[in-house]
Amino acid sequence: MWDYTDKVREHFLNPKNVGEIENPDGVAEVGSIACGDALKITFKLDENKRIKDARFKTFGCASAIASASALTEMLKGKTIEEAMKITNQDIADYLGGLPPEKMHCSVLGQEALKKAIDSYLGMKEKTTDEEIICECFGVTDKEIERAITQNHLTTVEEVTNYTKAGGGCGKCSDRIKSIIDRVYSKEGQKEQAPVKRPKLTNIQKIKMIEEAIEREIRPSLKHDGGDIELIDVIGNRVLVATRGACASCMASQATLKGFVEIKLKELVSPELVVEEVA
């Protein structure tokens, strides 16, 4: 079961602005029921050209409903120019974070918003140079490129989490990898590209730390007769206790800093600091 924040639960159980505006200024439909997620956004401007009302209809999971509800709340009172600046990460942050595997729901909201604004501005829904990359979920190359650029995605798995592309038959994985390489090749900075992970809730952070310890750290320690126990997580401080051979080893601090901390920084968050407690 996914770890949802209280705000995600609130917007899922009591979604805001459900419905459809008659004679809207902007309207868009993205996704499809066949793909598992579908979203329709409509909005209306007031006499000052600010969004006075925004509504949604969706077919999807709790994250999709919560993301659409949050987006419509975020839109109210904004100008078109201000609305254009809303990103999928803004939607996720408004909700206090989303599980990495559910970030595609916030991307769906951003794509719907972009197309609704395009409809208001009189632009074509899709440019002629867009190509469908993922046939299973109808994801285009431009949508994948936007997700990579805005969220600093570097792997096919991350692209799947954010767009669903590659999450069906998997035949498009090589093409997604090519798009990732092309994006960073254009920027000339793939090696230096910052890894910007979604903001984690404390529950998500603890779960990821536990998984990293169990999967990547504990097997190596046990190989030498040692072990480690997670005691607590306070902010970015990871409190652990060494067990077995590690507890009496003179090099335990070097192991914690040179192996455990580095692994957790890599797999969970670069801001984590590991501290040993009794």
C-alpha positions, 0 to 999 in steps of 0.5 A: 500500500502506498504511503500517502500524506494527510493532504493527499487523503483529504483531496482524495476523500473530499475532492474539490471542484469536481465537475465541468464548467459550461462554456469554459475559456480553457478545456483539455482532456488527457490520458484515456480510460483504456490506459488507466488514467484520464483527466478533463480540466476546464477553467473560466476567467473573470473580467480581470483575466484571472481564473475564477473557477477551475474544475475536473473530471477524472478516472484514476487512482487516489493520487490522480484524484488528489492531484487534479483536485489540488491543481484546480485549487492552485489555479484559482485567482491566477493569471494565465501567465502565472498558471503556465508556470505551475509544474508537476512538482508544484502539484506534488509539493502542494500535496506534501509529496507523492510516492515516486511511483505515483508522480505520473499523476501530477504530470498528468495534471500539468499536461492537462493544464498546458493543453487547456491553456493552449486551447484558450490561446488558440494553439493546436493541441499537439504540434506536428513534430510530436511522436508517440513513443509509448503506444500503451499509454499514448505518451509522446516524445515531447511529454517525455522530454518535458518530464526529464528536463523539469524533474532531472530524470536520468533513468527509464524507471524514473521516466516511467514513474513520472509519465507511465511511458515504458510501464506497459509492454516495455518495448519502448524502453530503448527509445526512452533511454535514447531520449534521456541521452539526447536531452543531456547530450543537448545540455552537454551536462549529463554527468553534472546533471543535478538529481532532483528527487521529489520531496519526501514525507518522513514516512516515505523517507523512513521506508526508503531507508529501511529498504536500502538497508535491507537490500543494499547495506545489510547483506554486505555487513552480514558477509563480514559477520556484522549488522546494523539496526535503524533506530530513528530518523530525525529530519535528515539524521539517520540514527543507527546501532551497529550489531555483531562484528560491527559493534566491536570493530575499530573501523565501525565509524569508517564503515558507517561514513564510508559505506552506509552513509554514502549508500543512503545518500545515493539511494535516498537523499544526498542530505542524509547524515548517519549517526551511531547511537548506543 
